[in-house]
Amino acid sequence: MAIPLRTKVSIILSLIKEPKVFKFLISQRHAGYLYTQGWFNSFKSNSPVDKNNKPIPWMTYPFIDFVKARLNGDLTVFEFGSGNSTLFFAERVKQVVAIEHNKEWFEKIKDKIPQNVLLHHKSLDEEYQLSIKSYGNFDIIIIDGENRVECINNSVNSLSSSGVLILDDSERDEYKEGINFLLKSDFKRIDFWGFSPGLFYKKATSIFYRNENSLGI
């Protein structure tokens, strides 16, 4: 939501009256959590990247920090949605299959993907949400695109015996039906709350897993 100019001026004046707070906020541009995570790079580019401008998912920083240490070259990933997250996972796992519904976005990124990524365009109907059934089983399934509840329902049988499901924006009410389905299917849940690249509001990325799982939880 856009902030009116008058409100912006008021905020700046209030900060000048609080030099300690103002000094701290200025220092965050070159040190501190937002800087080390690359938040400013993401904000400027409107694209999720780390402090070295390498691609990362548009998910919460606590989730990214948790998962990147647990990925390995034996894992396979299926992703509803595509982008910098596709490049992030491709660098760390054996193979990524990504489904993208937006034709314009698909055309933009298709030449950027490495050899261990299969990227396909699927129209936003049953073809999209059922597409996972054509590719076998996966160790990690990421749901970060459209029709997320339907994608959840269609993904459980495509998990490997140790597979996990990752849902971004899991705090949203519209995904409760899918979340309840997973919990009733004996999945456990870990929520990773925090900021995400270039954004400044609290959100959640969740992992749904069983006792034997590919991330060693």
Phi, psi and omega in degrees: 000131182290140179263126179302149182304319181300320179292320178300315180298318179298319179295316180298317180296321179293325178291323178298328179282351178237074187301328180294316178293316181299316180297320179296315181296319178296321182295334182293344180291334184234005178197166178094182189300310183298322180291311184293334178276350180084019184302318182293322176299318180293320180297316182291322185268350185054039180211138183286113179219162178269191184292342176260013180064026174271146185295140175222163179291156174273054181238179186289148179300319177301321177294313181301314180298323181290312191280329187294334178280350185250358178277151179207170187286004177260353187271148174243144187231137169244137186229121168275110189104159182208163180153217181296332176297323178300315180292322179299309182290323181301327180289343190239351182233177182288312183208147174234130169250122183237136179248128182235130181269336184275109185298319180297316179293320178303314180295329183288323187256350188299331181274357181264348188280146178282178187291337182271017178243132169253113181248126182230144174266130177228135179295154187277074175210208181300330180302321181290304188286343177261358188300329183298333183294347183268359191238011180083204184254154184227153178281330180223129173241125183250125180246102185215028180238224182264167176048052192292323179296315178297322179295321176300310183301326183272356188261335188304317182284356178257007174277144171293174182300336179246018187289153177236155178242133181246125179240121176271156182059038186289354177282348186285136182300328185292351179257004183300322181300315179293321179296316179297323177300316180294317181295323177288343178265020174073023172274146170264166188224134170237126177260133176246100182270146175159193175278162173234166187307123175076356180247155186228053171217157185279131179215178183228143166241131186240145173250131176248127190212164173246178186304313175266113186218157188288347181258002177065037180278000000 
